[in-house]
Amino acid sequence: MDDDTQSHVNSSVPHSARIWNYWLGGKDNYPVDQAVGEEIKKVFPGIVQTALADRAFLGRAVWHLVDEVGIRQFLDIGTGLPTVDNTHEVAQRIAPECRIVYVDNDPLALTHARALLNSSAEGATSYIDADLRDPEHILAKARETLDFDRPIAIMLLGIVHFILDDEEAQTIIKRLMDAVPSGSHLAMTHACDFVNAEEVRANIREWNEHGTPKMTVRSYDQVSRLFAGLELVDPGLVSLPRWRPEASPWGEPPELPGVCALARKP
């Protein structure tokens, strides 16, 4: 990490991207992130399984978008810290000409984003240091890499639940989707309280007491309304492991307190 970035990273305050990285088995986190991550695990032991399921959905969704839909452009907002099989790695493995723009506002993620910029020769990747609450800035900078006359997949994985106000969340998503053409897609994952509701709410309280940024949990119906005006791709809005899982002799995977969906802009 360079000196300038280090000066902007507060290693004494836990941060969501670094806690998430810890749960995924990454090394880009600090003792304070590990401590809060362990405390949350005590309250909600299933959080690591949920984090892994969220990551697995990313891989399945990107594969579907590139291989079956023909999408070649991605705007991944709330990237977090790089682990394995990031959006550009999955996409360019199938179609090397894919172009990906990553967006995050964590200085540590910005540092490690340099490792993401090793695009295939045919494609491109870039990084924007920005907050989801400023969609106009994100869209303006993304136009430097992406062609907004062609379909774009907007990835909002594990980030919208940090927008506490429902109306603000809906407004941001609508602004992003209004900017992209027909045939574009929205992929989203979100914390949801329809499974283990008491544990989930206790987890949120623990997070909000110790971690940043603050987050909320929404009901299935509240998350569903965030896809207003879009066409949900089969199987619709479902628990994280149940979006097009690989065939298993043990039947459907168990439900987790997070939902996901992929939707198309008509």
Contacts in CASP RR format, 6 or more apart in sequence:
PFRMAT RR
TARGET T0000
AUTHOR 0000-0000-0000
METHOD contacts of the structure
MODEL  1
MDDDTQSHVNSSVPHSARIWNYWLGGKDNYPVDQAVGEEIKKVFPGIVQT
ALADRAFLGRAVWHLVDEVGIRQFLDIGTGLPTVDNTHEVAQRIAPECRI
VYVDNDPLALTHARALLNSSAEGATSYIDADLRDPEHILAKARETLDFDR
PIAIMLLGIVHFILDDEEAQTIIKRLMDAVPSGSHLAMTHACDFVNAEEV
RANIREWNEHGTPKMTVRSYDQVSRLFAGLELVDPGLVSLPRWRPEASPW
GEPPELPGVCALARKP
1 9 0 8 1.000
1 108 0 8 1.000
1 111 0 8 1.000
2 111 0 8 1.000
5 107 0 8 1.000
5 108 0 8 1.000
5 110 0 8 1.000
5 111 0 8 1.000
8 107 0 8 1.000
9 107 0 8 1.000
9 108 0 8 1.000
9 111 0 8 1.000
11 30 0 8 1.000
11 32 0 8 1.000
12 32 0 8 1.000
13 32 0 8 1.000
13 211 0 8 1.000
13 212 0 8 1.000
14 30 0 8 1.000
14 32 0 8 1.000
14 33 0 8 1.000
14 35 0 8 1.000
14 36 0 8 1.000
14 37 0 8 1.000
14 210 0 8 1.000
14 211 0 8 1.000
14 212 0 8 1.000
15 33 0 8 1.000
15 106 0 8 1.000
15 108 0 8 1.000
15 211 0 8 1.000
15 212 0 8 1.000
16 162 0 8 1.000
16 207 0 8 1.000
16 211 0 8 1.000
16 212 0 8 1.000
16 213 0 8 1.000
16 215 0 8 1.000
17 78 0 8 1.000
17 80 0 8 1.000
17 81 0 8 1.000
17 104 0 8 1.000
17 106 0 8 1.000
17 108 0 8 1.000
17 109 0 8 1.000
18 28 0 8 1.000
18 29 0 8 1.000
18 30 0 8 1.000
18 33 0 8 1.000
18 81 0 8 1.000
18 106 0 8 1.000
18 108 0 8 1.000
19 29 0 8 1.000
19 33 0 8 1.000
19 36 0 8 1.000
19 37 0 8 1.000
19 40 0 8 1.000
19 211 0 8 1.000
20 51 0 8 1.000
20 80 0 8 1.000
20 81 0 8 1.000
21 27 0 8 1.000
21 28 0 8 1.000
21 29 0 8 1.000
21 33 0 8 1.000
21 80 0 8 1.000
21 81 0 8 1.000
21 83 0 8 1.000
22 29 0 8 1.000
22 33 0 8 1.000
22 34 0 8 1.000
22 37 0 8 1.000
23 37 0 8 1.000
23 41 0 8 1.000
23 47 0 8 1.000
23 48 0 8 1.000
23 51 0 8 1.000
23 52 0 8 1.000
24 51 0 8 1.000
24 52 0 8 1.000
24 55 0 8 1.000
24 83 0 8 1.000
25 83 0 8 1.000
26 81 0 8 1.000
26 83 0 8 1.000
28 81 0 8 1.000
28 108 0 8 1.000
28 112 0 8 1.000
29 81 0 8 1.000
36 207 0 8 1.000
36 210 0 8 1.000
36 211 0 8 1.000
37 47 0 8 1.000
39 206 0 8 1.000
39 210 0 8 1.000
40 47 0 8 1.000
40 203 0 8 1.000
40 206 0 8 1.000
40 207 0 8 1.000
41 47 0 8 1.000
41 48 0 8 1.000
43 199 0 8 1.000
43 202 0 8 1.000
43 203 0 8 1.000
43 206 0 8 1.000
44 196 0 8 1.000
44 199 0 8 1.000
44 200 0 8 1.000
44 202 0 8 1.000
44 203 0 8 1.000
44 206 0 8 1.000
46 256 0 8 1.000
47 203 0 8 1.000
49 256 0 8 1.000
50 240 0 8 1.000
50 256 0 8 1.000
50 257 0 8 1.000
50 258 0 8 1.000
53 240 0 8 1.000
53 241 0 8 1.000
53 256 0 8 1.000
53 258 0 8 1.000
54 157 0 8 1.000
54 158 0 8 1.000
54 189 0 8 1.000
54 240 0 8 1.000
54 258 0 8 1.000
54 260 0 8 1.000
55 83 0 8 1.000
55 85 0 8 1.000
56 240 0 8 1.000
56 241 0 8 1.000
57 157 0 8 1.000
57 187 0 8 1.000
57 189 0 8 1.000
57 240 0 8 1.000
57 243 0 8 1.000
57 260 0 8 1.000
58 85 0 8 1.000
58 87 0 8 1.000
58 90 0 8 1.000
58 155 0 8 1.000
58 157 0 8 1.000
58 187 0 8 1.000
59 85 0 8 1.000
59 90 0 8 1.000
60 243 0 8 1.000
60 244 0 8 1.000
60 245 0 8 1.000
61 155 0 8 1.000
61 187 0 8 1.000
61 243 0 8 1.000
61 260 0 8 1.000
61 262 0 8 1.000
62 74 0 8 1.000
62 87 0 8 1.000
62 90 0 8 1.000
62 91 0 8 1.000
62 153 0 8 1.000
62 155 0 8 1.000
62 187 0 8 1.000
63 90 0 8 1.000
63 94 0 8 1.000
64 233 0 8 1.000
64 244 0 8 1.000
64 262 0 8 1.000
65 71 0 8 1.000
65 74 0 8 1.000
65 91 0 8 1.000
65 153 0 8 1.000
65 185 0 8 1.000
65 187 0 8 1.000
65 262 0 8 1.000
66 72 0 8 1.000
66 90 0 8 1.000
66 91 0 8 1.000
66 94 0 8 1.000
66 95 0 8 1.000
66 98 0 8 1.000
67 94 0 8 1.000
69 185 0 8 1.000
70 95 0 8 1.000
71 151 0 8 1.000
71 152 0 8 1.000
71 153 0 8 1.000
71 185 0 8 1.000
72 91 0 8 1.000
72 95 0 8 1.000
72 97 0 8 1.000
72 98 0 8 1.000
72 99 0 8 1.000
72 150 0 8 1.000
73 98 0 8 1.000
73 99 0 8 1.000
73 100 0 8 1.000
73 146 0 8 1.000
73 147 0 8 1.000
73 150 0 8 1.000
73 151 0 8 1.000
73 152 0 8 1.000
73 153 0 8 1.000
74 87 0 8 1.000
74 88 0 8 1.000
74 91 0 8 1.000
74 98 0 8 1.000
74 99 0 8 1.000
74 100 0 8 1.000
74 101 0 8 1.000
74 152 0 8 1.000
74 153 0 8 1.000
74 154 0 8 1.000
74 155 0 8 1.000
75 101 0 8 1.000
75 103 0 8 1.000
75 138 0 8 1.000
75 142 0 8 1.000
75 146 0 8 1.000
75 152 0 8 1.000
75 153 0 8 1.000
75 154 0 8 1.000
75 155 0 8 1.000
75 176 0 8 1.000
76 87 0 8 1.000
76 100 0 8 1.000
76 101 0 8 1.000
76 102 0 8 1.000
76 103 0 8 1.000
76 155 0 8 1.000
76 157 0 8 1.000
77 103 0 8 1.000
77 104 0 8 1.000
77 132 0 8 1.000
77 138 0 8 1.000
77 154 0 8 1.000
77 155 0 8 1.000
77 156 0 8 1.000
77 159 0 8 1.000
77 176 0 8 1.000
78 102 0 8 1.000
78 103 0 8 1.000
78 104 0 8 1.000
78 132 0 8 1.000
78 156 0 8 1.000
78 157 0 8 1.000
78 158 0 8 1.000
78 159 0 8 1.000
79 86 0 8 1.000
79 87 0 8 1.000
79 102 0 8 1.000
79 103 0 8 1.000
79 104 0 8 1.000
79 109 0 8 1.000
79 113 0 8 1.000
79 116 0 8 1.000
79 127 0 8 1.000
80 104 0 8 1.000
80 106 0 8 1.000
80 109 0 8 1.000
81 106 0 8 1.000
81 108 0 8 1.000
81 109 0 8 1.000
81 112 0 8 1.000
82 109 0 8 1.000
82 112 0 8 1.000
82 113 0 8 1.000
82 115 0 8 1.000
82 116 0 8 1.000
86 116 0 8 1.000
87 100 0 8 1.000
87 102 0 8 1.000
87 155 0 8 1.000
88 98 0 8 1.000
88 100 0 8 1.000
88 102 0 8 1.000
88 116 0 8 1.000
88 119 0 8 1.000
88 125 0 8 1.000
91 98 0 8 1.000
91 100 0 8 1.000
92 98 0 8 1.000
92 100 0 8 1.000
92 119 0 8 1.000
92 120 0 8 1.000
92 122 0 8 1.000
92 123 0 8 1.000
96 120 0 8 1.000
96 121 0 8 1.000
96 122 0 8 1.000
96 123 0 8 1.000
97 120 0 8 1.000
97 122 0 8 1.000
97 123 0 8 1.000
98 120 0 8 1.000
98 123 0 8 1.000
99 123 0 8 1.000
99 124 0 8 1.000
99 125 0 8 1.000
99 145 0 8 1.000
99 146 0 8 1.000
100 119 0 8 1.000
100 124 0 8 1.000
100 125 0 8 1.000
100 126 0 8 1.000
101 125 0 8 1.000
101 126 0 8 1.000
101 127 0 8 1.000
101 128 0 8 1.000
101 141 0 8 1.000
101 142 0 8 1.000
101 145 0 8 1.000
101 146 0 8 1.000
102 113 0 8 1.000
102 116 0 8 1.000
102 125 0 8 1.000
102 126 0 8 1.000
102 127 0 8 1.000
102 128 0 8 1.000
103 127 0 8 1.000
103 128 0 8 1.000
103 130 0 8 1.000
103 132 0 8 1.000
103 138 0 8 1.000
103 142 0 8 1.000
104 110 0 8 1.000
104 113 0 8 1.000
104 127 0 8 1.000
104 129 0 8 1.000
104 130 0 8 1.000
105 129 0 8 1.000
105 130 0 8 1.000
105 131 0 8 1.000
110 127 0 8 1.000
110 129 0 8 1.000
113 127 0 8 1.000
116 125 0 8 1.000
116 127 0 8 1.000
117 125 0 8 1.000
117 126 0 8 1.000
117 127 0 8 1.000
118 125 0 8 1.000
119 125 0 8 1.000
124 145 0 8 1.000
126 144 0 8 1.000
126 145 0 8 1.000
128 137 0 8 1.000
128 138 0 8 1.000
128 141 0 8 1.000
128 142 0 8 1.000
130 137 0 8 1.000
130 138 0 8 1.000
130 141 0 8 1.000
132 138 0 8 1.000
132 156 0 8 1.000
132 159 0 8 1.000
132 160 0 8 1.000
132 162 0 8 1.000
132 163 0 8 1.000
132 172 0 8 1.000
133 163 0 8 1.000
133 168 0 8 1.000
133 172 0 8 1.000
135 172 0 8 1.000
135 175 0 8 1.000
135 176 0 8 1.000
135 179 0 8 1.000
136 175 0 8 1.000
138 176 0 8 1.000
139 148 0 8 1.000
139 175 0 8 1.000
139 176 0 8 1.000
139 179 0 8 1.000
142 148 0 8 1.000
146 152 0 8 1.000
148 179 0 8 1.000
148 180 0 8 1.000
148 181 0 8 1.000
149 181 0 8 1.000
150 181 0 8 1.000
151 180 0 8 1.000
151 181 0 8 1.000
151 182 0 8 1.000
151 183 0 8 1.000
151 184 0 8 1.000
151 185 0 8 1.000
152 180 0 8 1.000
152 181 0 8 1.000
152 184 0 8 1.000
153 184 0 8 1.000
153 185 0 8 1.000
153 186 0 8 1.000
153 187 0 8 1.000
154 176 0 8 1.000
154 177 0 8 1.000
154 180 0 8 1.000
154 184 0 8 1.000
154 185 0 8 1.000
154 186 0 8 1.000
154 187 0 8 1.000
155 187 0 8 1.000
156 173 0 8 1.000
156 186 0 8 1.000
156 187 0 8 1.000
156 188 0 8 1.000
156 189 0 8 1.000
157 187 0 8 1.000
157 188 0 8 1.000
157 189 0 8 1.000
158 188 0 8 1.000
158 189 0 8 1.000
158 190 0 8 1.000
158 191 0 8 1.000
160 169 0 8 1.000
160 173 0 8 1.000
160 188 0 8 1.000
160 190 0 8 1.000
160 226 0 8 1.000
161 190 0 8 1.000
161 191 0 8 1.000
161 215 0 8 1.000
161 216 0 8 1.000
161 217 0 8 1.000
161 218 0 8 1.000
162 213 0 8 1.000
162 214 0 8 1.000
162 215 0 8 1.000
162 216 0 8 1.000
163 169 0 8 1.000
163 172 0 8 1.000
164 214 0 8 1.000
164 215 0 8 1.000
164 216 0 8 1.000
166 218 0 8 1.000
166 222 0 8 1.000
166 225 0 8 1.000
169 226 0 8 1.000
170 225 0 8 1.000
170 226 0 8 1.000
170 228 0 8 1.000
173 186 0 8 1.000
173 226 0 8 1.000
174 228 0 8 1.000
176 186 0 8 1.000
177 184 0 8 1.000
177 186 0 8 1.000
177 230 0 8 1.000
177 265 0 8 1.000
180 265 0 8 1.000
181 265 0 8 1.000
182 265 0 8 1.000
182 266 0 8 1.000
183 264 0 8 1.000
183 265 0 8 1.000
183 266 0 8 1.000
184 264 0 8 1.000
184 265 0 8 1.000
185 233 0 8 1.000
185 262 0 8 1.000
185 263 0 8 1.000
185 264 0 8 1.000
185 265 0 8 1.000
186 227 0 8 1.000
186 230 0 8 1.000
186 262 0 8 1.000
186 263 0 8 1.000
186 265 0 8 1.000
187 260 0 8 1.000
187 261 0 8 1.000
187 262 0 8 1.000
188 223 0 8 1.000
188 226 0 8 1.000
188 227 0 8 1.000
188 260 0 8 1.000
188 261 0 8 1.000
188 263 0 8 1.000
189 240 0 8 1.000
189 258 0 8 1.000
189 259 0 8 1.000
189 260 0 8 1.000
190 218 0 8 1.000
190 223 0 8 1.000
190 226 0 8 1.000
190 258 0 8 1.000
190 259 0 8 1.000
190 260 0 8 1.000
191 200 0 8 1.000
191 204 0 8 1.000
191 215 0 8 1.000
191 216 0 8 1.000
191 217 0 8 1.000
191 218 0 8 1.000
191 257 0 8 1.000
191 258 0 8 1.000
192 200 0 8 1.000
192 217 0 8 1.000
192 218 0 8 1.000
192 219 0 8 1.000
192 220 0 8 1.000
192 223 0 8 1.000
192 239 0 8 1.000
192 257 0 8 1.000
192 258 0 8 1.000
192 259 0 8 1.000
193 200 0 8 1.000
193 201 0 8 1.000
193 217 0 8 1.000
193 218 0 8 1.000
193 219 0 8 1.000
193 257 0 8 1.000
194 219 0 8 1.000
194 220 0 8 1.000
194 255 0 8 1.000
194 257 0 8 1.000
194 259 0 8 1.000
195 239 0 8 1.000
195 255 0 8 1.000
195 256 0 8 1.000
195 257 0 8 1.000
195 258 0 8 1.000
196 257 0 8 1.000
197 257 0 8 1.000
199 257 0 8 1.000
200 217 0 8 1.000
200 257 0 8 1.000
201 217 0 8 1.000
204 215 0 8 1.000
204 216 0 8 1.000
204 217 0 8 1.000
207 214 0 8 1.000
207 215 0 8 1.000
208 214 0 8 1.000
208 215 0 8 1.000
217 257 0 8 1.000
220 237 0 8 1.000
220 259 0 8 1.000
223 237 0 8 1.000
223 259 0 8 1.000
224 237 0 8 1.000
227 237 0 8 1.000
227 261 0 8 1.000
227 263 0 8 1.000
229 265 0 8 1.000
229 266 0 8 1.000
230 263 0 8 1.000
230 264 0 8 1.000
230 265 0 8 1.000
230 266 0 8 1.000
231 263 0 8 1.000
231 264 0 8 1.000
231 265 0 8 1.000
231 266 0 8 1.000
232 261 0 8 1.000
232 262 0 8 1.000
232 263 0 8 1.000
233 261 0 8 1.000
233 262 0 8 1.000
233 263 0 8 1.000
233 264 0 8 1.000
235 242 0 8 1.000
235 243 0 8 1.000
235 244 0 8 1.000
236 243 0 8 1.000
236 261 0 8 1.000
236 262 0 8 1.000
237 259 0 8 1.000
237 260 0 8 1.000
237 261 0 8 1.000
238 259 0 8 1.000
238 260 0 8 1.000
238 261 0 8 1.000
239 255 0 8 1.000
239 256 0 8 1.000
239 258 0 8 1.000
239 259 0 8 1.000
239 260 0 8 1.000
240 256 0 8 1.000
240 258 0 8 1.000
240 259 0 8 1.000
240 260 0 8 1.000
241 253 0 8 1.000
241 254 0 8 1.000
241 255 0 8 1.000
241 256 0 8 1.000
242 252 0 8 1.000
242 253 0 8 1.000
242 255 0 8 1.000
243 260 0 8 1.000
243 261 0 8 1.000
243 262 0 8 1.000
245 252 0 8 1.000
245 253 0 8 1.000
END
